[in-house]
Amino acid sequence: MWGQFVLDPEEFIASRFFITLYIYQERWHGSLTIGQYAYLRSSTEEGDSYLINTELRDSLETAIAVLKMEIVKLFTALSG
C-alpha cells in the first residue's frame, strides 16, 4: 500500500514523496521515499532515495504512527 505527495505539480522538476507501508512476516514496516515508491532496489542515479525506513511493528496503526513521528522529526530538522 502506498501514497504519493507532490509539492508543486506545476513545477517541471516537482519532488514526489511516497509513503509505502508493507507487511513482512505478519509485521508492518513503513518507508518515506523520494522519486518513486519503496521497493527492493533504489538508485540515486535514477533520482530516487529512501529518506526514512522504520523497524517492523506488530500493527499497521503502530507502523503509521511511528512513520508519522519520523517524518515530523525529519522535516523539523530540515526546516530548521
N, CA, C and O atoms as a GROMACS GRO file, in nm:
protein
  320
    1MET      N    1   0.085  -0.115   0.000
    1MET     CA    2   0.000   0.000   0.000
    1MET      C    3   0.091   0.122   0.000
    1MET      O    4   0.187   0.127   0.076
    2TRP      N    5   0.062   0.221  -0.085
    2TRP     CA    6   0.144   0.341  -0.088
    2TRP      C    7   0.063   0.460  -0.134
    2TRP      O    8  -0.042   0.446  -0.196
    3GLY      N    9   0.114   0.579  -0.102
    3GLY     CA   10   0.052   0.704  -0.143
    3GLY      C   11   0.157   0.798  -0.194
    3GLY      O   12   0.276   0.778  -0.171
    4GLN      N   13   0.114   0.902  -0.264
    4GLN     CA   14   0.206   0.997  -0.326
    4GLN      C   15   0.169   1.138  -0.284
    4GLN      O   16   0.051   1.172  -0.276
    5PHE      N   17   0.271   1.220  -0.258
    5PHE     CA   18   0.252   1.362  -0.229
    5PHE      C   19   0.344   1.442  -0.321
    5PHE      O   20   0.464   1.416  -0.325
    6VAL      N   21   0.288   1.538  -0.395
    6VAL     CA   22   0.366   1.621  -0.487
    6VAL      C   23   0.363   1.764  -0.434
    6VAL      O   24   0.256   1.822  -0.415
    7LEU      N   25   0.483   1.821  -0.411
    7LEU     CA   26   0.491   1.957  -0.358
    7LEU      C   27   0.424   2.058  -0.449
    7LEU      O   28   0.341   2.138  -0.403
    8ASP      N   29   0.457   2.058  -0.577
    8ASP     CA   30   0.401   2.152  -0.673
    8ASP      C   31   0.392   2.085  -0.809
    8ASP      O   32   0.492   2.079  -0.881
    9PRO      N   33   0.275   2.035  -0.846
    9PRO     CA   34   0.262   1.961  -0.972
    9PRO      C   35   0.289   2.046  -1.096
    9PRO      O   36   0.312   1.991  -1.204
   10GLU      N   37   0.287   2.178  -1.082
   10GLU     CA   38   0.313   2.266  -1.197
   10GLU      C   39   0.463   2.278  -1.227
   10GLU      O   40   0.501   2.317  -1.337
   11GLU      N   41   0.547   2.245  -1.129
   11GLU     CA   42   0.692   2.253  -1.146
   11GLU      C   43   0.739   2.137  -1.233
   11GLU      O   44   0.693   2.024  -1.217
   12PHE      N   45   0.829   2.166  -1.324
   12PHE     CA   46   0.884   2.063  -1.412
   12PHE      C   47   0.959   1.957  -1.333
   12PHE      O   48   0.951   1.838  -1.364
   13ILE      N   49   1.032   1.998  -1.229
   13ILE     CA   50   1.111   1.904  -1.150
   13ILE      C   51   1.049   1.886  -1.011
   13ILE      O   52   1.120   1.885  -0.910
   14ALA      N   53   0.920   1.871  -1.008
   14ALA     CA   54   0.849   1.855  -0.881
   14ALA      C   55   0.901   1.732  -0.807
   14ALA      O   56   0.922   1.626  -0.867
   15SER      N   57   0.921   1.746  -0.677
   15SER     CA   58   0.963   1.634  -0.594
   15SER      C   59   0.841   1.553  -0.554
   15SER      O   60   0.743   1.607  -0.503
   16ARG      N   61   0.848   1.426  -0.578
   16ARG     CA   62   0.739   1.337  -0.541
   16ARG      C   63   0.784   1.253  -0.422
   16ARG      O   64   0.883   1.181  -0.429
   17PHE      N   65   0.708   1.264  -0.313
   17PHE     CA   66   0.734   1.187  -0.193
   17PHE      C   67   0.635   1.071  -0.188
   17PHE      O   68   0.517   1.089  -0.218
   18PHE      N   69   0.682   0.955  -0.150
   18PHE     CA   70   0.596   0.837  -0.142
   18PHE      C   71   0.601   0.778  -0.002
   18PHE      O   72   0.709   0.764   0.057
   19ILE      N   73   0.486   0.743   0.050
   19ILE     CA   74   0.476   0.670   0.175
   19ILE      C   75   0.434   0.528   0.139
   19ILE      O   76   0.331   0.506   0.076
   20THR      N   77   0.516   0.433   0.179
   20THR     CA   78   0.490   0.293   0.148
   20THR      C   79   0.479   0.215   0.278
   20THR      O   80   0.567   0.224   0.364
   21LEU      N   81   0.373   0.139   0.293
   21LEU     CA   82   0.352   0.052   0.409
   21LEU      C   83   0.338  -0.090   0.357
   21LEU      O   84   0.257  -0.117   0.269
   22TYR      N   85   0.416  -0.180   0.412
   22TYR     CA   86   0.406  -0.318   0.367
   22TYR      C   87   0.427  -0.414   0.483
   22TYR      O   88   0.480  -0.378   0.588
   23ILE      N   89   0.383  -0.536   0.461
   23ILE     CA   90   0.386  -0.637   0.566
   23ILE      C   91   0.492  -0.741   0.532
   23ILE      O   92   0.507  -0.782   0.417
   24TYR      N   93   0.564  -0.782   0.635
   24TYR     CA   94   0.667  -0.884   0.620
   24TYR      C   95   0.659  -0.974   0.744
   24TYR      O   96   0.672  -0.926   0.856
   25GLN      N   97   0.638  -1.101   0.724
   25GLN     CA   98   0.625  -1.198   0.832
   25GLN      C   99   0.525  -1.150   0.938
   25GLN      O  100   0.552  -1.156   1.058
   26GLU      N  101   0.410  -1.104   0.891
   26GLU     CA  102   0.298  -1.060   0.976
   26GLU      C  103   0.329  -0.937   1.061
   26GLU      O  104   0.262  -0.914   1.162
   27ARG      N  105   0.430  -0.859   1.022
   27ARG     CA  106   0.463  -0.734   1.091
   27ARG      C  107   0.473  -0.624   0.986
   27ARG      O  108   0.511  -0.649   0.872
   28TRP      N  109   0.437  -0.501   1.025
   28TRP     CA  110   0.430  -0.388   0.932
   28TRP      C  111   0.556  -0.303   0.936
   28TRP      O  112   0.623  -0.290   1.039
   29HIS      N  113   0.585  -0.246   0.820
   29HIS     CA  114   0.705  -0.165   0.801
   29HIS      C  115   0.666  -0.043   0.717
   29HIS      O  116   0.585  -0.055   0.626
   30GLY      N  117   0.722   0.073   0.747
   30GLY     CA  118   0.689   0.194   0.671
   30GLY      C  119   0.812   0.261   0.616
   30GLY      O  120   0.920   0.254   0.675
   31SER      N  121   0.796   0.326   0.501
   31SER     CA  122   0.906   0.398   0.438
   31SER      C  123   0.857   0.530   0.379
   31SER      O  124   0.744   0.541   0.333
   32LEU      N  125   0.945   0.629   0.382
   32LEU     CA  126   0.924   0.754   0.310
   32LEU      C  127   1.036   0.761   0.208
   32LEU      O  128   1.154   0.757   0.242
   33THR      N  129   0.998   0.773   0.082
   33THR     CA  130   1.096   0.780  -0.025
   33THR      C  131   1.069   0.903  -0.111
   33THR      O  132   0.962   0.962  -0.105
   34ILE      N  133   1.167   0.938  -0.190
   34ILE     CA  134   1.152   1.047  -0.285
   34ILE      C  135   1.185   0.991  -0.423
   34ILE      O  136   1.278   0.912  -0.437
   35GLY      N  137   1.112   1.033  -0.522
   35GLY     CA  138   1.138   0.988  -0.658
   35GLY      C  139   1.043   0.880  -0.704
   35GLY      O  140   0.982   0.892  -0.810
   36GLN      N  141   1.030   0.773  -0.625
   36GLN     CA  142   0.936   0.666  -0.655
   36GLN      C  143   0.907   0.588  -0.528
   36GLN      O  144   0.976   0.604  -0.427
   37TYR      N  145   0.805   0.502  -0.533
   37TYR     CA  146   0.766   0.428  -0.414
   37TYR      C  147   0.875   0.329  -0.374
   37TYR      O  148   0.959   0.291  -0.456
   38ALA      N  149   0.873   0.287  -0.248
   38ALA     CA  150   0.974   0.195  -0.195
   38ALA      C  151   0.959   0.057  -0.258
   38ALA      O  152   0.848   0.006  -0.276
   39TYR      N  153   1.071   0.000  -0.290
   39TYR     CA  154   1.076  -0.137  -0.336
   39TYR      C  155   1.215  -0.190  -0.306
   39TYR      O  156   1.294  -0.120  -0.243
   40LEU      N  157   1.247  -0.308  -0.348
   40LEU     CA  158   1.372  -0.371  -0.306
   40LEU      C  159   1.498  -0.298  -0.352
   40LEU      O  160   1.601  -0.308  -0.287
   41ARG      N  161   1.491  -0.227  -0.462
   41ARG     CA  162   1.609  -0.162  -0.516
   41ARG      C  163   1.585  -0.012  -0.527
   41ARG      O  164   1.477   0.030  -0.569
   42SER      N  165   1.682   0.068  -0.490
   42SER     CA  166   1.674   0.213  -0.502
   42SER      C  167   1.802   0.261  -0.568
   42SER      O  168   1.909   0.205  -0.546
   43SER      N  169   1.792   0.366  -0.649
   43SER     CA  170   1.909   0.414  -0.720
   43SER      C  171   1.910   0.566  -0.723
   43SER      O  172   1.820   0.628  -0.779
   44THR      N  173   2.012   0.626  -0.664
   44THR     CA  174   2.022   0.772  -0.669
   44THR      C  175   2.050   0.818  -0.812
   44THR      O  176   2.022   0.932  -0.846
   45GLU      N  177   2.105   0.731  -0.894
   45GLU     CA  178   2.126   0.766  -1.035
   45GLU      C  179   1.994   0.786  -1.107
   45GLU      O  180   1.986   0.862  -1.204
   46GLU      N  181   1.890   0.719  -1.058
   46GLU     CA  182   1.757   0.733  -1.116
   46GLU      C  183   1.677   0.843  -1.048
   46GLU      O  184   1.563   0.870  -1.087
   47GLY      N  185   1.735   0.908  -0.946
   47GLY     CA  186   1.668   1.018  -0.879
   47GLY      C  187   1.576   0.978  -0.765
   47GLY      O  188   1.492   1.058  -0.723
   48ASP      N  189   1.592   0.856  -0.714
   48ASP     CA  190   1.508   0.815  -0.601
   48ASP      C  191   1.596   0.777  -0.483
   48ASP      O  192   1.712   0.741  -0.498
   49SER      N  193   1.536   0.785  -0.366
   49SER     CA  194   1.611   0.755  -0.245
   49SER      C  195   1.517   0.729  -0.128
   49SER      O  196   1.409   0.786  -0.120
   50TYR      N  197   1.561   0.640  -0.039
   50TYR     CA  198   1.491   0.620   0.087
   50TYR      C  199   1.528   0.734   0.180
   50TYR      O  200   1.646   0.762   0.198
   51LEU      N  201   1.430   0.800   0.240
   51LEU     CA  202   1.454   0.904   0.339
   51LEU      C  203   1.435   0.850   0.480
   51LEU      O  204   1.511   0.884   0.571
   52ILE      N  205   1.334   0.766   0.497
   52ILE     CA  206   1.303   0.706   0.627
   52ILE      C  207   1.262   0.561   0.604
   52ILE      O  208   1.190   0.529   0.510
   53ASN      N  209   1.310   0.475   0.691
   53ASN     CA  210   1.274   0.334   0.690
   53ASN      C  211   1.252   0.294   0.835
   53ASN      O  212   1.344   0.302   0.916
   54THR      N  213   1.131   0.250   0.872
   54THR     CA  214   1.103   0.216   1.011
   54THR      C  215   1.130   0.069   1.038
   54THR      O  216   1.142  -0.013   0.947
   55GLU      N  217   1.140   0.038   1.166
   55GLU     CA  218   1.152  -0.101   1.210
   55GLU      C  219   1.017  -0.171   1.194
   55GLU      O  220   0.914  -0.105   1.180
   56LEU      N  221   1.018  -0.303   1.194
   56LEU     CA  222   0.895  -0.379   1.186
   56LEU      C  223   0.810  -0.356   1.312
   56LEU      O  224   0.863  -0.351   1.423
   57ARG      N  225   0.679  -0.343   1.292
   57ARG     CA  226   0.584  -0.319   1.402
   57ARG      C  227   0.474  -0.425   1.397
   57ARG      O  228   0.447  -0.484   1.293
   58ASP      N  229   0.411  -0.447   1.511
   58ASP     CA  230   0.308  -0.551   1.521
   58ASP      C  231   0.176  -0.516   1.452
   58ASP      O  232   0.101  -0.605   1.414
   59SER      N  233   0.147  -0.386   1.436
   59SER     CA  234   0.020  -0.348   1.374
   59SER      C  235   0.041  -0.237   1.272
   59SER      O  236   0.139  -0.163   1.277
   60LEU      N  237  -0.052  -0.228   1.179
   60LEU     CA  238  -0.049  -0.122   1.079
   60LEU      C  239  -0.059   0.015   1.146
   60LEU      O  240   0.011   0.108   1.108
   61GLU      N  241  -0.147   0.026   1.245
   61GLU     CA  242  -0.166   0.154   1.314
   61GLU      C  243  -0.037   0.203   1.379
   61GLU      O  244  -0.005   0.321   1.372
   62THR      N  245   0.035   0.112   1.444
   62THR     CA  246   0.162   0.148   1.509
   62THR      C  247   0.266   0.186   1.404
   62THR      O  248   0.341   0.282   1.423
   63ALA      N  249   0.272   0.113   1.295
   63ALA     CA  250   0.367   0.144   1.188
   63ALA      C  251   0.340   0.283   1.131
   63ALA      O  252   0.434   0.358   1.104
   64ILE      N  253   0.213   0.319   1.113
   64ILE     CA  254   0.177   0.451   1.063
   64ILE      C  255   0.216   0.559   1.164
   64ILE      O  256   0.273   0.661   1.126
   65ALA      N  257   0.187   0.536   1.291
   65ALA     CA  258   0.220   0.634   1.395
   65ALA      C  259   0.371   0.658   1.404
   65ALA      O  260   0.414   0.772   1.415
   66VAL      N  261   0.450   0.552   1.399
   66VAL     CA  262   0.596   0.565   1.406
   66VAL      C  263   0.648   0.637   1.283
   66VAL      O  264   0.734   0.724   1.294
   67LEU      N  265   0.596   0.603   1.166
   67LEU     CA  266   0.640   0.669   1.043
   67LEU      C  267   0.606   0.818   1.047
   67LEU      O  268   0.688   0.901   1.007
   68LYS      N  269   0.487   0.853   1.095
   68LYS     CA  270   0.449   0.994   1.109
   68LYS      C  271   0.546   1.069   1.200
   68LYS      O  272   0.588   1.180   1.168
   69MET      N  273   0.581   1.009   1.314
   69MET     CA  274   0.675   1.073   1.406
   69MET      C  275   0.811   1.096   1.341
   69MET      O  276   0.873   1.201   1.360
   70GLU      N  277   0.857   0.998   1.266
   70GLU     CA  278   0.987   1.009   1.199
   70GLU      C  279   0.984   1.116   1.089
   70GLU      O  280   1.082   1.187   1.068
   71ILE      N  281   0.871   1.127   1.019
   71ILE     CA  282   0.856   1.230   0.916
   71ILE      C  283   0.859   1.369   0.979
   71ILE      O  284   0.924   1.460   0.928
   72VAL      N  285   0.789   1.385   1.091
   72VAL     CA  286   0.790   1.514   1.162
   72VAL      C  287   0.931   1.550   1.204
   72VAL      O  288   0.973   1.665   1.188
   73LYS      N  289   1.005   1.454   1.259
   73LYS     CA  290   1.144   1.480   1.301
   73LYS      C  291   1.229   1.524   1.183
   73LYS      O  292   1.305   1.620   1.193
   74LEU      N  293   1.218   1.453   1.071
   74LEU     CA  294   1.298   1.485   0.953
   74LEU      C  295   1.268   1.626   0.902
   74LEU      O  296   1.360   1.704   0.879
   75PHE      N  297   1.141   1.657   0.883
   75PHE     CA  298   1.107   1.787   0.826
   75PHE      C  299   1.127   1.901   0.925
   75PHE      O  300   1.150   2.014   0.883
   76THR      N  301   1.118   1.873   1.054
   76THR     CA  302   1.151   1.975   1.154
   76THR      C  303   1.300   2.007   1.146
   76THR      O  304   1.339   2.124   1.149
   77ALA      N  305   1.383   1.906   1.136
   77ALA     CA  306   1.528   1.926   1.126
   77ALA      C  307   1.563   2.001   0.997
   77ALA      O  308   1.650   2.089   0.997
   78LEU      N  309   1.497   1.967   0.887
   78LEU     CA  310   1.527   2.032   0.759
   78LEU      C  311   1.477   2.175   0.753
   78LEU      O  312   1.535   2.258   0.681
   79SER      N  313   1.371   2.207   0.826
   79SER     CA  314   1.314   2.342   0.821
   79SER      C  315   1.378   2.435   0.922
   79SER      O  316   1.353   2.555   0.922
   80GLY      N  317   1.461   2.378   1.007
   80GLY     CA  318   1.546   2.446   1.092
   80GLY      C  319   1.524   2.530   1.204
   80GLY      O  320   1.619   2.579   1.264
   0.00000   0.00000   0.00000
